[in-house]
Structures are given as C-alpha cells and as structure tokens.
C-alpha cells in the first residue's frame, strides 16, 4: 500500500469498525422476565445484552395488568405489536419488547393465570430463527471488526513507509 492510499484505507477501516459495532449492538439478544407483584400487577424487566454477555440496555415496566397484540397499520405484511396495559396506559418500549411478540400466547397465559406462578423468563434467541439471526449477525460483526483492524494496520504501515 502506498502512502497516498493510506488515508483512504484508514477511513474505510474506521467505517467498517463503526459498522461492526452498530451491527453487534443492534443484534443484541434480549430477555424478558415477568414477576408477580404484591398487588394485582406484574413487573416486566427487558434486558438486552451485547454479544449475549454485556448488558447494554435494561428497562422495567411496573403494574402490568394485561397484554395484547395490535395490528401495526393496514399492511398485512407488517408484524403485529405486543403491547402491555398498565394503570398508567399502554406501554411499548420498542424493539426489545417487540422481539417477544411471537411469545404472546405464553405471556398472555402467565398474565391471566390465577395461581401465583413464580415468574416467567423468555429469551429472544430461544426460537431457532432468532438464534440463527443472532449468530449470523455476530459472526459478520466479528469478521468486519477483524477486517477493519487489518485495514488499519495496513494503513499505518503504508503511511509510515
């Protein structure tokens, strides 16, 4: 690599590094934990983990009374949305919550149960399709990261002579 190409390679390497970080962040699996409160409600904790290890987002919904699935617009191709109803109103925390829309029957059954169940924990990668998506995205993120490091190394060596 010539010294004239080094800045271009460094920029491309930096962009690849940022893209790999974004891909790893956006493909983080989530866990939903439902626990009965002392009163009539249920507390939900949504936790997203980078590479499935490091917590990068944690959210909590208190006082859940029920859950529902709502059609997202008139387009039949758009997925239904999982919503939680609380005394304060309807709650939709976005992507992490919507990862559990396929688990609605299990969530709804837990919320409607009369017997005090100990709790319910659901992982977004428990389904085969989400596990494959997670593994593929993480593999691509790691390859992009390694490629960006190699490109940055080559850019530094090219710039130095």
N, C-alpha and C positions, 0 to 999 in steps of 0.2 A: 504494500500500500504506500502510495506516495504521500508526502507531507501535505499536498494540496487536497487529497481525498480524505485526510484525517478528520477535519471538522464535519464533513458530511456523514462519515461513518459514526462519529461520536453522537451526532444529532439523531441518526436513525437508531443507534443503540439506546439512547435516552428514551426515545418514543417507545421502543419495544419494552423497555423496563417499566415505564408507566402503564403501558397496555397490559403487561403481565400482572402488575399489582391490581389494576382495575378488574381484570378477569378473575383473579383469585378472590378479591373482595366480593364481587357480585355473585360468585358461585358458592359462597359460603353456605353450608347446610344449617338448618335451623331445628330447634327443639321446642315443642310446646308442652308445658306442664300445667295441668289443671288440678287444683286442690280445693276442697270444700272449705268454706269459711265457717266461723262460729255461727253466723246467721244463715239466712237462706241463700246467699250468693256463693259464687265460685270465683277463685282468683286464677288468672291465666298468666303465665310467665313465658314470654317468647325470647329465645336466646339464639343468636347467630354466632357461629364460630369460624374464624378464618382457618382454612385447611382442616376444619373439624376439631381444632385444638385450642385456639386462642379466641376468647370472647371478644367480638368486635361490636356487638350491639345486644342490649338487653332491655326489654320493655315489659311492662306489667299492666294488667287490666284487673281492677278490683270490682267486685259486686256483679259479676255476670249472672244474668237471670236465664238467658236462653241464647241460642244461636240460630241463624237462618242462612239460607242460600238465596242470593238475589241475582237475577239475570243482569248482566253488565251490558246494557244497551239493547237495541233491537237486532243486532247482528247475531245470528245463531253460531257463528264461529268464535265469538268472544266467550271466554270462560265465565262461569258463574262465580260470584264472590261470596266468601264466607264473612258474615257479619256477626258480631256479638252485641246483644242488647243488655244494657245496664240501666240502673235508675237514672243515670245522667244522660242516657241516649244511646244511639248506635255507635259502635266503635269499629273502625277499620284501620289497622296500623300499617297497611300496605303490603309490600312483597312478602315479608316474613309470615304474616298472617295468612296470605293467600296461598302459600305453599301447602297449607293444611286443608284447603278446600276439598281435595279428594277424601280426606278423613272425616268429612262432615257426619256420616252416619254414626261413627264411633263417638265423636264429640257430642253430638246431639243426644245419644243414648246415655252418656255419662251425665249430662246436664239434667236430663229428665228422670234419672234414677231416684227412687225414694230412699233406698238403702244407702247409708253413708259409706260410699266406696272410698278407699284410702287416697286415691288420686289416679290420674291418667297422664302418661308421658308418651308423646308421639314424636318421632324423628322424621324430618322431611326426606331423609335418604333411606328410610325403611322400605320404600317402594323401589322396585327394580329400576324403573325409568329414571327416577331422581338420582339413584346411586350411580347409574351409568353416566348421567349428565355431569354429576359432581366429579367423578373420576376422570372423565374426558377433559373437562374444563381445567381441573387441577394439573393434569399432565401437560396440557398445552401451556398453562401459565408457567410451569417449571421449565419447559423447553424454551419458551420465549425469554425467561429470565436468564437462563444459561447462554442462550444465543446473544442476548444483549451484553452480557459480561464479556463474551468472546469478542464481540464487535468493539466494545470499549477498549479492551486490551489491545486489539489490533490498531485502533485509532491512536492510542497513546504511543505504541511502538512506532507507528508511521510518523507521528508528529515529532518524535524525538530523533528520528533519523533512521 
